[in-house]
Amino acid sequence: MQSDVDDGTRPRQIFAMKYGLVVLITALLAGCAGTMLPGKLYALSDATQLKFAIETSRGHGKMTAQNPKTGETFAGEYTAILHGGGTTVTQASTFNPTQRVSPTNMPGQGFTATSYSPPTEATARGILIGDQGTSIQLYLNIQPGIRLRGTGKGIDNKGERYQVQF
């Protein structure tokens, strides 16, 4: 027979379920790390569309590009700084000096709840080095999420300007 009296395990069960959900989501997102996300890098002077890819990561990753017009192949890395989000810790107590002490209502009982909000955006800088001597410096704005998206601008060592989308 189930009792309506709380034996004090309910808050721990709720915490365990929330903790388990956070671990599951983190594991699923970690499984996405390291995947190359396709995009496009446009040379603005003549609208040449370079094949572009950026690695999904937690702040540092690889990039690749290829110029179909010149055949030049690029490889490089980027580093991002995450903005927004964070962790909040809340503590509450059930202590009430007017309540009677019983096995189900001990003075000073309470709980701590921790919540996490993921970053809302990231800014990044990266460089692509070509096998024919071209180097492109990129400035990226990234929107984290289930489907990572981003845009950016770049300039190479010859003065060519670029627009990137992924």
N, C-alpha and C positions, 0 to 999 in steps of 0.2 A: 504494500500500500504506500502510495506517495504522500509525503507530508507537505503542507503548505509553509512549514517553518523553514526559513533560510538558515542553513548550517554554516554559512560563511564561505562556501566553496563557489558560489555563483559568480562573484567578481573574478575569481581566478579562472573559471571556465571561459568567461567572456574574454578575458585578457589572452588566454591561450588560443582561442579561436581567431582573435584579431592578429596576434603574433604569427600564427600559422598562415593566415592570408597574406600578410606582408612578406613572409619568407617565400611563399609560392609566387607572388607577383615579381619579387626580386629575381628569383630563379628563372622565370620566363623571360624577363627583360635581359638578364645576363646571357641567355641563350641567343639573343639577337646581336650581342656585341661581336664585332669583328666582321660583320657582313658588309660587303661593298655595295653601296647604294649608287645606282646610276644617276647621272645628271648630264647637263650640257654646259659647255664653256664656249662663249661666243667671242671671237675677235671682232671688236667694234669697227675697225677701219674697213673691212671688206665682208663682214657678216659670216666669216668662216665658222662653222660649227664643229668644235672639237669634242670628241668623245671624252667624257669625264666620269670619274667614280670617286666616292669618298667613303671611308670606312666608318661604320657606326661604332661609337665608343663612349667612354666616360671621360672625355676631356682631351684625348690625344689619339691620333690615328693617321692612317696613310691616305694618300690621294694619288690618282693616276689620270693621265690624259693622253690623247693622241690627236695630232693635227693631220687630217686626211689630205690636205693640200700639199704639205711639205714632207709628210711621212715621219715627222719628229715625234718621238715617244717621250712622255714625261712621267716622272715619279717623284714623290715628295711626301711631306708630313704636315700636319697642322696641330696646333694646341689651342684648346678652348677654355674659356672661363665661364662657369655656370652662374646664372643670376636668378634670384627669386627662390621660393621654396624654403624648406628648413624643417626643423624638428621642434615640436611644442610638447612640454611636459606639464601635466596638470595633476595636482594632488588634492584630494578631498578627504575629509574625516567625517565619520558618522557620530562623533561625540556630541552629546547634548546633555548638559548638566541637569535638566529636568526629567530625563528618562531614567527608568529603573535599570539596574544592571541585571542582565540575564545571560545565559549561554549564547543566545543569538544576538545580543546587543551589548557587546563589551565596549567600555569607554575607550576612545582612541582608535577604534577600528577605522580603516579607511582604505583608499586605493590610490594608485598612481596610474595615470593613463598617458601614453606617449603617442603622438600622431606625427606623421611625416608628410610633407608636401613636396612633390618633385620640383625641380627647377622649371621655371617658366620660359627661359630663353638662355642663349649662350652666344658669346662673341668669340671669334677665333681668327687667328692669323696662321697662314701657311705658305709654303713655298713649293713650287714644282720646278724640277731641274730637267731640262731636255737633253737628249743625246746628241743634239746638234748645236749646243751652246746657249740656248735660250733658257732664261730663268724667269718664272712668273711668281710675283708675290701676290697672295690673295688675302682679302679681308672679308670674313664671312659673318653673317647673322643667321643663327640656327634656332629653329623652334623644335625643342625636344618633344617626344610623344611616341605613341605607338607607330605612327608613320612620320619619321624624321623628315623635316623640310628645311630648306634654307636658300638664301640668296647671297650674292656677294659681288665684289668688284676686284679687279686685279690690274696690275701693270707689269710689263716685262722689261728686261734690261735694254730693249731696243726702243722703248717708248710706246709700244702697242698697248692699248687698253682692252680689258676683257670684262664681260658680265658672266656670272655663273649662277646656275639654278639647279637645285636637286630636290 
